[in-house]
Amino acid sequence: MVVSIDGESLTIEEVVNVARHSTQAVLDESARKKLLDSRAVIERALKEGRTVYGVNTGFGDLADVSINENDLAVLQVNLIRSHSVGVGDPFPIDVVRGMMLLRANALAKGYSGVRVEVVETLLSMLNEDVVPVVPEQGSVGSSGDLAPLAHMVLVMIGEGEAQFKGERMDGSAAMKKAGISPLTLQAKEGVALINGTQPMTSIGVLTIHDAFILIQNASIAAAMSLEALRGTRVAFDPRIHEIRPHEGQSNIAEVMRKLLPDSEINQSHAECGKVQDAYSLRCIPQVLGASLDTIRYVRSILETEINSATDNPLVFPESDTVISGGNFHGQPIALAMDFLGIALSEIANISERRTNRLVNPDLSGLPPFLTKEGGLQSGLMIVQYTAAALVSENKVLAHPASVDSIPTSADQEDHVSMGTIAARKARTILNNVMNVIAIEYLCATQGVDLLAPMKPSEPLENVRKQIRKIVDTLEEDRVLHKDIAKLRDMIHSGVIVGWAEEVIGNLLEE
């Protein structure tokens, strides 16, 4: 498989494949002419002596400073060096690979005025596994993600640091080992490479991909908990959801019906007299459905952003003009990622409440803390503490970053998005939620085990049996953090969703 970029048709799945699975990326032939045409506008502007921001002027509040023709290339290199001020741990490799592909795609759209060689250098680095070391912190999300992208460009010009085939080294050494000639930046190219939202968008794309897998796992874990707690299926009756027709709510109700056909466990309490369950069971469609709607909304924002031109100034070949604007501003991504963080936090909130019910004998009707020898054994008592801690942490992280703005560049850039912070927080929340759902799986499967020989529904029994090949039933106290990690990895990979789908077919449409 090869991903061909043209600035117009890149998909989230293609970004994930390049970022995580080293799928090769090439420049589509249709993009070459667009790149040549936009570059020609810059060349003509320079030849005619026109003043163009970022081409023959300074940057930010220094936009009124004219730059001598002989210093134009130096201006671009100085820009990259001066903006490489990131701090903190490096971004994960998949995030950096994603931002490289996204920046190449934005340039390939043909509104940035760069040479074909600039895009081809980025793609060669991706294909040869030269991944710049990019610190996570230092971007305010406008004018684009300046600091992270500057660290990326350092390696393109033979400076900075990079990972090459898993080994960290000087950028120049990585480029040499990969057989890629460092780029000599020309007029406009430095500013074109760092004015953009690609770091925040890369985090967003990878997070939204994982979020869709996560919400399917949250549904399966919820269904397993309902079986273990001997809850009713009545709340998933389609008539309820038809008269409040939010798409996500209806979808999750349908998912629950697929996961919960009649079972031995359900038959065992058919005449118990219970009218309705607690909200954490009864309102699964309403709560997870609202989060699903949010995931789909955020996905639509990212699908637009990954095929957008986001630098400044922008070049319009059809009118031979260069126009300064604000497409680098990260507000669309900032708001979307804050919204996503809130929606993901709610998935964990309701999951932890089900876990609490499972371990509490007064609520579950199961042995205390899901162990047969309570007192001598603590069982699954403390995993609920971990879930509670993660949920509490998410409540802090879910505070929106996008409502903050600190002016920069001597107040020329007087409103910024903080979009990269919003994206990083959403990614952290996602990771926390995966652990919370892993804990629910741990408790729910144990609860179902304790109801043996009665079995849950067929799809859930398949999930339980497959999980038990990797994580054993808790017979006596043991160290559980490795079990949680195994379940978390299974959630992330999507394998548990696959086990359910072996029985019922496709679980949920994106």
N, C-alpha and C positions, 0 to 999 in steps of 0.2 A: 504493500500500500504506500502511495505517495500523496502528500497534500500539496496541491497546487494553489498558490496564493495570487489573487488578483485585486485585492482590496475591496471586493464586493460580496463574496460568497462564503467566507470562512464560517465554519460551524463550531459550536461549543465542543462537540465530540471530536472534531479534528484538532482543536487546541489541546484537549486532554491527551489525545494519542501522541502528539508531538512532544508535549510536556512530560508525559509519564512513560511512554512506551517507545521513545526514540524513533517514531515514524519520520521518514525523510520528508523534507519540504523543498519545493522548487518554485521558482518564479514563473508564473503563467506568461505565455508569449503575449497575451493581450495587454499585460501590464507594462511591457517594455516600451511600447510607443507612448503610453501615458507618462512614463518617467522621463523619456527623452523630450517630450513636448513641454513638460513643466520645467525641466532643467533649462531648456532654451529660453524661457521667459527670464530666468535669473541672469543668464549670460547676456541677454539683450539689455536688461536693466543696468547692469554694470557697464556695458559698453557705451550706453547712452548717458551715463553719469547720473542716473536716478538715485534718490535716497530711499533705501528700503530697510525697514527695521530688522535688526539681527543679521543683515547681510553686510552693510557698510555703516552700521551704527552700533553703539553700545547696547546693553540689555537692561531691562527693568527701568529703574529711575535714571539710568545713564543712556536712555534712548535718544537723547538730543545730542550726544557726542558723536561726531562724524569720525570715521576710521579711514586712514589712508589706504589707497588701493594695494600698496605693497604689503600691508599688514592684515589683509583679509583672512588669509589662512591661519596666521598666528592668533587672530581674534577667536577663531573657532576652537583651536586647541586650548587656549587660555580659558575659554568658557567651560570646557569639559573638566579641566583640572580644578578650576575654582569652585565648580559645583559638586565635586566629589567629596562631600562632607558627611556622608552617612555614618551612623554609629549603630552599635548593638550587634546582635548575632546576625549571621548571613541569612538571607531568605533561603528556604529549601530549594533544591535544584529544580524541582518541577515548576515552581513559581518563576524562577529566572528564565527557564526555557520557554515558559508561556509568554513572558513579557517580550522576549526576543522575537518570537513568532508574531505576536500582536503588533510590535513596532514595525517589523518588516511589512506586514499586511497593510498597516496604515500608510506607510510610505508608498507602497505599490498602488495605492488608490490614485496617485498621480496629482496631488495637490501640494506637495511639499518642496519641490524644486531640487531634489537630490539626484545624483547620478545613479545609473543602474548598479554600479559597483558597490554602492553603499548597501543596497538591499541584498545583493549577492554575497557580500561579506558576512552579513548577519546569518544568512541561510547556510553558508559554508560552515560557520562556527557551530550552528545547531547540528548539522549533519555529521560533523567530525567530533562532536561532543566536547567542544570548548565552551564552558559555562562560566561566565564572570562571577566573581564573588561580590555580592551586592548586599550591603548592610540593610537591615529591615527599617531602621528609624531615620528620620530626617526629612520626610516629605510632609508638606502641609496641603498637598493635593491641588496646587495651582501656583505658578504656571505649569500645570502638569506635575508629574512626579520627577522633579528636576534632579534631586540627589541620587535616587536609585538608578535612573536612566544614565546619569553621568558615569556612575561606576560601571555600568554595562559598556558604555562607549570607550572607557579607558582601555579595555582589553582590545577593542576593535582597532585602536591606534597603537597597540603594542605596549601598553602600560597596565597598571593595576595588577589584580590577581585573578586567577581563574582556576577552576577545577578542570583537569583534562583526564578523561577516562578514570575519574575517581580520585585523582591525586591533585592536591592543591599546590600551585606554583605561581611564579611571576607570569603576568599576562603575555609578555613577549616570548617566554619559553613555551607556553601553551600553544601560541599561534605557530611558532616554529615547528614544534613536534607534530602539529596537525597539518603542516604544509600550507598554511594560509598566510598570505602577505598582509601585514598590517595596513590599515587604510590611512591615506594622507587626506585629511579633511580639506575640502574647498569651501568657498563662500556659501553660507546658508546651511551647510550640512550638520554642523554641531548643534545649532539651535533646533533644526528639524528633528534630530535624533532624541533630544531630551525634553522637548515640549510635547507632552502627551500623558495619557492616563493609563498606560499599559501595565505598570506594576499593580495598581489597585485593581485593574480589570482582570489581570491574570489571577490574582488571589480570588477575585469574585467568581471567575469561570470555574476554577477548580473546586471552590466551595459549593457552588450551586450544583455542580455535577454530583458531588458527594452528598449534598442535602437531599437530592431526590432518592438516592439509595437509602439514606438514613430514614426518611419518612416511611418508606416501605417496611424497613426493619422495625420502626416504632409501631406500625400497625400489626405486624406479626407478633411482636412481644406483647402488645396489648391483648391480642386475641388469646395468646397462651396464658396470660394472667387471668383473663376472664374464665377460661376453662378451670384453672387451678383454684380460683375463688368461687367456682360454681355459680357464675353469674348468668343472667338471662340474655337471650338473643333478641328479645322483643324490641329493644331500643334501636335496632338496625332495620326495622320494617321499612320498606321503601316508601310507604304512604306518609310516614313522618317527614321524610326528607324531600318528597315531592312538593310539599306545601311550604317549604322554606328553601327554595331551589338555588342555594349557593353551590357552585360546581364542585368545589373541594369537599364540602360536607357530603354531597351525594356520592361522590367518588369513594370516599373513605367508608361510608356505610356499605357500599357495594363490595369493597375489599373485605370488610368484616363478614359479610354474608358468604363470600367465597371461602374465607378461612374457617368459618364456623358452621359448616353443615352439621346435621345432627350427629351426636356422638354418645358413647356409653356414659361419659361423665354427665352430659346434659340430661340424658334419660334418668340418671340416678336421682336428680332433684326436680323432676318434672312436676311433682305434686307438693313441693315444699311450702307453698303458700307465700313466698316472697313476691312482692308486687314490683319493686324496682330496686336497682343497684345505686351505689354511690356515684357521684358525678364522674369520678376518674374512670369508671367503666361505662356508665350510661351515656356520657357526653364525648366519647372517643371521636365520633364523626364530626361533631361541632368544633372540637378543639384542634384535632389533627387536620381537619378539612380547612380550617382557616389558615393554618400554617402552610398547607399544600397550595392554597390560592396565592399566598405570599411568595412561595418558591417559584411558582409559574410566572408571577409578575416580575420578580427580580430577573428571572431567566430572560424574559422579553427585553428588559433594559440592557442586559449584557449582550444579547444577540445583536442589538442595534449598535452598541458601542464598539464591538470587535471589528466592525466593518466601517468605521467612521474615521474621518481625518481630524486629528486632534492637536495639531501643532499651530504655530503662529510665527510669522505671517503665513497665509495660505496663497497658493499660486493658482490662477485661473487662466490656463492657456488659451481658451476660446476668446477671451477678451484682452489677452496680453497684460494682465494686471496682477499686482500683488497687494493683498488686503490684510490688514491687521484686525484680528478679532479675538474671541475668547473661547474657542473650542477646547482649549487645554483645561478648562475649569472642570473639576471633578465632581461637581454637585450632583449630577444624575446618578453617579455610582455611589457617592457618599450617602445619599438618602436611601437608595436601594439596599446598600449593605447594612445600614443601621436597621432598616425594616427587617431584613433577613435575620439579623442577630436576635431581634425581639421574637420573631416567629420560631426560630430554633430553640430559644430559651424556653418557650412554652411547651415544646415537645418534651423537654427534660422535666419541667415542672409537674406535668400530669403523670409522667412515667414514675417519678420518685414517689408520688402518692400511691400508685399501685404497688410498688415495692414495699412501701410501709404497710399496706394492708396485708400483703403476703406474709410478712414476718411477724405480724401482730396476731396472736392466737384469738384475741377478743374480736377481731374483725374477719379473720380468715377461716376459722374452723379447722385449721391445720395445726400440727404440733408447733410449739413456740420456736420461733426463729428457724423453722423448717428443719429441725433436727429431732431425732427420736429420743435422744438422751439429754434433754435440756437440763442445764445445771452443770453436769460434767462437761457437756459440749455447749459452746456458744453458737454453733451453727452459722447461720447467715445474718446474725445480729448486726455486725459491724459494717457489712457492705452497704446497708442503708445509710449509715453515717457518711460514708464516702459519697453516695448519691446526693445526700443533703448538702454536703460541703460544695459539691460541683454546682448544684442548683443555686446555692447562695452566691457563689462566685459569678455565675452567669448574670445574676440580677445586677451586679456592679458593672459587668462588661456590657450589658445591654443598654446602658445609658448612651444616648446618641452622641457620636463625635461630630456629626454634621451641624449641630446647633452652635458649635464654637467657631470662632474665626479670630486669628491674630494677624494684624496687618504686617506685611513684609515689604522689602525693597523701598524703604523710605516712604511708605504709604502709597506708592504707585500701585502695588498689589494689595489693596486695602480690604479685600474680602476673599478668603480662601476656603476650601471645602473640607479639609481634613479627611478626605475620602480614603486615603491609604490607611489611616488609623481605623476608620470604620471597617474597612475590609479585613485588616489584621484581627480586629476584635471579633468579627463574625467567624473567621476561621478558628480562633481559639474557642469560641462558644461551640462551634460544630464539634471540635475535638472533645470538649467536655460532655456534650450530649451523647456522642457515641459511647463514651464510658458509662453514662447513666443508663442507656439502653442495654449495654452489655450486662450491667448489674441486674436489670429487670429480667433479661433472658436467664441469668444464673438462678434467680429466685423463682421465676415462673416455671422453668423446666423442673426444678427441684419440687415445687408444689405439685406439679402433675405426676411426678414420680411417686410422691407420697399417697396419691389416690389410686395407685395400681392395686388390683389388676384392671381397673377401669381405664379406658383409653380416651384420649382427646379426639377431636375430629381428624380425618385422614390426613389433610395437609399439615396440620400441627404435629401429628404423630411422626410424619416423615421428617419434619424439622427437628423434633426432639431426638429421634433416633440418630440423625446425622450429627447433631451437637454432641450426643453422648459418645460418639467415636473419638471426640477430641477433648471434651471436658467431662470427667466422670461425675456420676451422682455423688453427692456429699454424704458419706457414711459416717465419717468422724472428722473432727476439726483438722484442717490443713491450711497451709498458706494459700490464699485465694487470689493474690494480685496477678499471678500468671494466668489463672483462669479468666479473669476479667480482661487481660490483655489479649488472650486468644480469641475471646468472643468479640472484642473490639475490632480485631483484625478481620474476623469473619464478616462483621457488619460492613466495614470499609470496602472489602473486596466485592460485596454483593452476593457472596455464595449462599447465604441463608435465604435470600430472596429466591435464588435459583432452586433451592430445595423445596420451597413452597410451590413454585411454578411447575415443578415436575409433576405435581398432582393436579393443579387447577388451571394451568396455563398462565397467560399474562396477568400479572397482579394489578398493575396500574399504568395508565397511559401518561406520558409526560405532557 
